[in-house]
Amino acid sequence: MKSSLLLGLFLAWPGLSVWAEEDKKAEAKIRSPRAGETVEHWFVAKGRTKNVPEDQVVILFRPVGEDGFLFPLSEGIKGNRSFSEKIYHEKTDEGIQVIQVRTVPVDIARKVIAYRRAILKWVDGGRKGTQPGFAPGLLESTVRLTEVEYELEESE
């Protein structure tokens, strides 16, 4: 009886380990803004991530334009903790917007963060010169963990 119980546990063990790994899938939850909420053109996005691998960074993105280009809204955020990021929209932005939480490999995250800094410097400098470029193909290795749709208040 004891040997059949041990044999049963031994045979079940591989299935348990696969099941346990499935539980470790990276996850994210956005607490603010809530789906459908109307917000000002600047607000603080809050949420939490868990089970993010150490070779990944969390970055908030906003799909922009018809082709869904992903604009980075944040610097790299360490995974497996709460986050709180200030989000700014242009006064000309209006209507429904989306924030996505994505995991990004560390080497790609460095390029995304450098691009974000270059764009912000370009905008802050009065948009003089050519807009800094970014290869959207770099983002193919990212994984969307979650997203939320919200609406911007009408500008006055």
Secondary structure, DSSP 8 states (H G I E B T S, - for coil): -HHHHHHHHHHHHHHHHHHHHHHT--EEEEEES-TT-EE-SEEEEEEEEES--TTEEEEEEEEETTTTEEEE-SS-B-SSSEEEEEEE--TT--EEEEEEEEEEEHHHHHHHHHHHHHHHHHHHTTS-SS-----GGGGGG-EEEEEEEEEE----
